[in-house]
Amino acid sequence: MFSYWLDDEAELRPLEPWNAGELLSCVDSARERLAAWTHLAHRVVDLPSARRLLQDYADRQAHDTGRYLGIWEGGELVGGALFRSFDARLGVCEVGVWVVPRARGRGLATRALWTMTDWALRTRGLYRVEMRTSPANAETRAIAERLGMRREGTLRQAFAVEGVRHDSEVWAVLRDEWIGERPAPGGTFAARRG
């Protein structure tokens, strides 16, 4: 197993089907906020649905088309970061992130996406990392800006949550913009194997 330390207490590591109970508890503690911006709050409603989501991402990881990572602090799951899509052939992926209310405002989400973006562009050699968010989601837009992503445009009424249509802003960073120009926020990250 591997993990990437985000700070002295927090790490980014795989979130797998056997973590379904932890995912459900974590989603429960953030459900109200998540419900406004993502399908996760409506998709993970019990242990079987949490297991299905994580198995779906385990299958995607096996096919190199996506993956789900957990943000763990002090050994407790406090959020998730994911490659919603990952296309090595085209050199493009989409990232996303969320954290429980008590973990917000400390940079964990930014550092998790920095780690994933750096891995996608440097290690895997992708050309483009995207993030999509509602124009009303100021926190996610701020993360995109801190990562050096550029706002490329708005897809009008591109997704629905509980029957309500939302616009979707597209933010992205290209490998040429990232390599050599992006110091890690708050220091460097080192992989730990164990």
C-alpha positions in Angstrom: 0.0 0.0 0.0 1.1 3.6 -0.6 0.3 6.9 0.9 1.3 10.5 0.2 1.7 12.8 3.3 -0.2 16.0 2.9 1.0 17.4 6.2 2.2 16.0 9.6 -1.2 14.4 10.3 -2.9 13.9 7.0 -2.3 11.6 4.1 -3.7 10.6 0.7 -4.2 6.9 0.1 -6.4 4.5 -1.8 -10.0 4.3 -0.8 -11.1 0.7 -1.5 -14.3 -1.4 -1.3 -13.4 -2.6 2.2 -13.5 1.1 3.3 -17.2 1.3 2.5 -18.2 1.8 6.2 -15.7 4.6 6.6 -16.9 6.3 3.4 -20.5 6.1 4.5 -19.7 7.7 7.9 -17.7 10.4 6.2 -20.4 11.2 3.6 -23.0 11.2 6.4 -21.0 13.9 8.3 -20.8 16.1 5.1 -24.1 15.1 3.4 -25.8 18.5 3.6 -22.9 20.4 2.0 -22.2 17.6 -0.6 -25.9 17.5 -1.6 -25.7 21.0 -3.0 -22.7 20.3 -5.4 -22.4 16.6 -6.1 -24.2 13.3 -6.7 -22.2 11.7 -4.0 -24.6 12.6 -1.2 -27.4 10.9 -3.2 -25.4 8.0 -4.4 -23.9 6.9 -1.1 -26.9 6.3 1.2 -26.1 3.0 2.9 -23.3 0.4 3.2 -24.2 -1.5 -0.1 -24.3 1.8 -2.1 -20.9 2.9 -0.6 -19.4 -0.5 -1.5 -20.8 -0.3 -5.1 -19.2 3.2 -5.6 -15.9 2.0 -4.3 -16.0 -1.2 -6.4 -16.9 0.9 -9.4 -13.7 3.0 -8.8 -11.6 -0.2 -8.1 -12.7 -1.5 -11.5 -11.9 1.9 -13.1 -8.4 1.8 -11.5 -7.9 -1.8 -12.8 -8.7 -0.4 -16.3 -6.7 2.8 -15.7 -9.7 5.0 -16.3 -10.2 6.5 -12.8 -9.5 6.1 -9.1 -10.7 7.2 -5.7 -8.4 8.2 -2.9 -9.2 9.0 0.7 -7.9 11.9 2.7 -7.1 10.5 6.1 -6.2 12.6 9.1 -5.0 11.0 12.3 -6.1 7.7 10.9 -9.7 8.9 10.2 -11.2 9.4 6.8 -12.1 13.1 6.4 -12.6 13.4 2.6 -12.1 12.0 -0.8 -10.1 13.0 -3.9 -10.7 11.3 -7.2 -9.9 11.0 -10.9 -13.5 11.1 -12.1 -12.1 10.2 -15.5 -8.6 9.2 -16.6 -7.6 8.7 -20.3 -3.9 8.0 -20.7 -4.3 7.5 -24.5 -5.8 11.0 -24.9 -3.6 12.4 -22.1 -6.6 14.0 -20.2 -8.1 13.5 -16.8 -10.6 15.1 -14.5 -10.1 15.5 -10.8 -12.5 16.3 -7.9 -12.2 16.6 -4.1 -14.4 17.0 -1.0 -13.8 17.1 2.7 -16.0 17.0 5.8 -16.8 20.4 7.5 -14.3 20.1 10.3 -11.4 19.5 7.8 -12.3 22.5 5.6 -10.1 25.6 5.4 -6.8 23.9 6.2 -5.6 23.3 2.7 -6.1 19.5 2.7 -8.2 19.5 -0.5 -5.7 21.8 -2.3 -2.7 19.6 -1.3 -4.6 16.4 -2.3 -5.4 17.8 -5.7 -1.8 19.2 -6.1 -0.4 15.7 -5.4 -2.8 14.1 -7.9 -2.2 16.7 -10.6 1.5 16.5 -10.2 1.4 12.7 -10.5 -0.9 12.8 -13.6 1.3 15.3 -15.4 4.8 14.3 -14.3 4.6 10.6 -13.6 1.9 9.5 -16.0 2.8 12.1 -18.7 -0.7 13.4 -19.2 -1.1 16.7 -21.0 -4.2 18.1 -19.3 -5.9 18.0 -15.9 -9.4 19.3 -15.7 -11.7 20.2 -12.8 -15.4 21.1 -13.2 -17.5 22.9 -10.7 -20.5 25.0 -10.3 -19.8 28.8 -10.7 -21.5 29.2 -7.2 -19.0 26.8 -5.5 -16.5 29.5 -4.4 -14.4 27.0 -2.4 -13.7 24.7 -5.3 -13.1 27.6 -7.7 -10.5 28.9 -5.2 -8.8 25.5 -5.2 -8.6 25.5 -9.0 -7.0 29.0 -8.9 -4.5 27.9 -6.2 -3.5 25.0 -8.5 -2.8 27.5 -11.3 -5.7 26.2 -13.4 -7.4 28.5 -15.9 -11.1 29.0 -16.2 -11.8 27.9 -19.8 -15.6 28.5 -19.9 -19.0 27.5 -18.6 -21.1 24.7 -19.8 -24.7 26.0 -19.3 -27.0 23.7 -17.3 -24.6 20.8 -17.9 -25.6 18.7 -14.8 -28.5 18.1 -12.5 -28.6 17.4 -8.8 -32.0 16.3 -7.5 -33.7 17.7 -10.6 -32.1 21.2 -10.4 -30.0 22.1 -13.4 -26.6 23.7 -12.8 -23.9 25.3 -14.9 -20.5 23.8 -14.9 -17.3 25.8 -15.1 -14.3 24.0 -16.7 -10.9 24.7 -15.2 -7.7 23.2 -16.5 -4.0 23.2 -16.3 -1.7 21.9 -19.1 1.6 20.0 -18.5 3.7 22.8 -20.1 2.2 25.2 -17.6 2.8 22.9 -14.6 6.2 21.3 -15.1 9.0 23.4 -13.5 6.6 26.2 -12.4 4.5 24.7 -9.6 6.1 24.4 -6.1 4.0 22.3 -3.8 1.7 24.3 -1.5 3.1 24.2 2.0 6.2 22.2 1.1 6.9 19.0 -0.8 5.2 15.7 -0.7 7.0 12.4 -0.3 5.6 9.0 -1.1 5.7 6.6 1.8 5.5 2.9 1.2 4.7 0.4 3.8 
